Every structure is written in structure tokens, then in C-alpha cells.
Amino acid sequence: MVMPDVHYPDGHTLHFHKTGTGKTVVLWFHGFGQNHLAFNKIIEPDQQEFTHYIFDLFYHGNSVWASNTPIKKHTWKELIQRFLDENGITQFHVVAFSIGCRFGVTIAEQFPNQVQTLTLLAPDGIQFRFWYALVTYPYLSRKLFHRIVTKPALWNRLLSVLEFTRIIDRKLLRFAQRQMDSEQKRSQVYNSWVNFRHLKSHATKLGQLANHHKMHITLVAGTRDKIVPATLVQKLQYRMPQLHYHSLNANHNELIGMSSNLIFKLLHNQ
């Protein structure tokens, strides 16, 4: 397994693992709190049909975003173009999970004639999420968000209020507690949420990609997922019937493993 980086002139580093020797190229993007190892359970290292490039997102693994400003779509396009040029890639598939879908969808938008299929597991960054928009877009909200994640006492007090009032589902609350139980994790949450906020899309745009560029786009949801509920994902397909939709009896963390057969079926059929 090869573990190279793409270095950008402004100091950014995009780290990825390469495995397989086949002609069919697949780019993989993991979810929050993970790294490239998230796909180890479903990718066989010596596949002769595929060549896999499994990325670490910024603020995860060994990838580095060397700026205090959010990642913009044009910058992500330039970085991926550098990666494609350095590796001699012209056509490829994209598979992404959760917050990694922000990166996968942006690639599909910026390289519509090169992406053959786009498979999105528990997709984030497509449907409007009120709480996410509230804490990441207004300047004062971001300042408050930063204060919450840097002051554990304030964060714990907020969790207690949310649990007492039952405003948030208990399973979702437990997930939030696990993701924010250390200073490093809280910093990762803040940096990812705030600096990935411009990498977003909507169902209409995906529908246009499917129609105009004949891109096969599949949305996959877990029926027991409290983080990205299946009902929200299915609404995207209702709005744009040309998008393909599959649901699996899985929670958020189980979705990658349980999607393996479906993912490779889609890759083989295209």
C-alpha cells in the first residue's frame, strides 16, 4: 500500500493511501472522526480490477489545511486537479461517507465529465440543516460555537440542558458526547464544521449532474441512523427521481460495512 501526499503551494497537504492495480479508479472520502482506515473493512488490498485512493480529510489523519480561512470549492478543485495530474487519472468513481460527501459532491460538480459514478453514504452537505447553519454561518454564532467547544464546563452544561429538555434525540446526544469528550475532539469538530461549510450542494444540482452528464448518483441511508436520518436522504430522491436511493438496516457507524456489496455492485455495473 502506497501512502503519498499532494502538496499545495500554500502549505496544504492532502494525504491518501493507494491500493490495488486495476484500471478502474475509485476515490474514497471518510466521515467525521475517522481516517482512511475507515474503509479497510471493505477494500481488499490487492484487487486487480480496481485502483483505490483513500483520502484523509483535513483535520483528520495526516492531511493538513494550513489556513485559518474556510476551504472554498475552487481551492479544492485545484488541489484535486493536482492530484489527478500527478497520478495520471482521467476517469474515476467517487465514494463518500457522511461529512466526506461534502468533498465528494464538490469533486462531482467540478469534474462532471470525469466522474463516472457518485455514491454517497449518509450524505452531509446536501440538505439544509438548521443547527449546522446557525452555528457556522453568522459571525457571532461561530464565536459562541468556538467558546462552547473550548470551554468544557459550558459544553457539559449545554448537554445537560438538552438532555433534560429532550430537545435532541438521546442517541444523537450520546453521539455528540462521544465526539466532544476531549479538547482534541472538540477542536476537530469546530475546525471541520466551520472550515468545511462552503463545500455544500443541493438535490437540484445533483439532478442536473445526473441529467446533463449522465452521472450515476446513488444515495444510501441507514434506517436506524440518527445522525443523517434516512427520511432526510429519501426526500432528496423524491425531489430528484433521477437519483438512485437505497436504504439499509444500519445505524450511522454501521453504514460503511453494510454498504460493501452495494458499493461494489455499483462499481462493477458502470
Secondary structure as UniProt FT lines:
FT   STRAND          5..7
FT   TURN            9..10
FT   STRAND          13..20
FT   STRAND          24..29
FT   TURN            32..33
FT   HELIX           36..39
FT   TURN            40..42
FT   TURN            45..46
FT   STRAND          50..55
FT   TURN            58..59
FT   TURN            61..62
FT   HELIX           73..87
FT   STRAND          92..97
FT   HELIX           98..100
FT   HELIX           101..110
FT   TURN            112..114
FT   STRAND          115..121
FT   HELIX           130..136
FT   HELIX           139..150
FT   HELIX           152..165
FT   HELIX           170..179
FT   HELIX           183..195
FT   TURN            196..198
FT   HELIX           203..212
FT   STRAND          216..222
FT   TURN            223..224
FT   HELIX           230..239
FT   TURN            241..242
FT   STRAND          244..248
FT   HELIX           252..254
FT   HELIX           255..258
FT   HELIX           260..269
//
